[in-house]
Amino acid sequence: MGIIKTDKLVFEYIRRDEEGNVEGITRAVDEVDLDVRQGEFVAILGHNGSGKSTLAKHINAILYPTEGTVWVDGMDTKDNKDLWNIRQEAGMVFQNPDNQIIGQVVEEDVGFGPENMGIPTEEIWERVEESLKAVGMYKYRKFSPNKLSGGQKQRVSIAGVIAMHPKCIILDEPTAMLDPNGRKEVVRAVRALNDVEGITVVLITHYMEEIIHADKVFVMDKGRVAMQGTPRQIFSQVEKLKRLRLDVPQVTLLAHELKKSGLQLPDGILTVEELTQELMHLYKREKVK
């Protein structure tokens, strides 16, 4: 079994009127099967209302299934006795870093989680140092979080989760409130955690550029998994992504339009470098003719 597995996961919101009477039921997650292996970088995509954030909250046991099962490292999220262990093993980073930062100084904030876990003081400081270095924020350890940019604050939030030594980090639209530079900083830090530290990453996002390095991508629509595959397999289906109201990386879209106009380009080009290389190959072939 993978580090995270869901089996026919269903979650329904019950809508009530002011008197508390049931007005209706919304199925936000509809029979979703996921299997995430230890060390994988998995991205979950979808437009607003597709169910991706509701799904994320199940992995950290913030929400419980209406039907079906969620396992985190073999533990059933509905089993109350495992709740503490599940939340330690699957750390959660939310959209707004201001909601997660509580310390007056960066290093105190990062040490808050391990302190709550009863970790000895000496080890807490070791964890704080390694976590801040992992996200490139060690030189800011004595700063007040209020003095940091959005991207820097979010990296401190991620360091706070890493300090608890989770096996898996779930990031629920961690860059939604950041400018393009802040987004790049955070995605770079997340990729390094996955590559260097071997931490399993589940990234929930609607920014296509953030997922091109993922091992596996799930695309959600109306609570269901509408597409799944590698980034290249997903981005080879530009028209389908458009129908699901999702953007496509600009370079992928450009390559798609060039192919439609008659150039012999492969589907699913992900980077400017790839497109440049393919265009150079075409140019050389034409020269030889």
Secondary structure, DSSP 8 states (H G I E B T S, - for coil): --SEEEEEEEEEEEEE-TTS-EEEEEEEEEEEEEEE-TT-EEEEE--TTSSHHHHHHHHTTSS--SEEEEEETTEETT-GGGHHHHHHHEEEE-S-GGGT---SSHHHHHHHHHHHTT--HHHHHHHHHHHHHHTT-GGGTTS-GGGS-HHHHHHHHHHHHHTT--SEEEEESTTTTS-HHHHHHHHHHHHHIIIII--EEEEEES-GGGGTT-SEEEEEETTEEEEEE-HHHHHT-HHHHHHTT----HHHHHHHHHHHTT----S---SHHHHHHHHHHHHHHHHH-
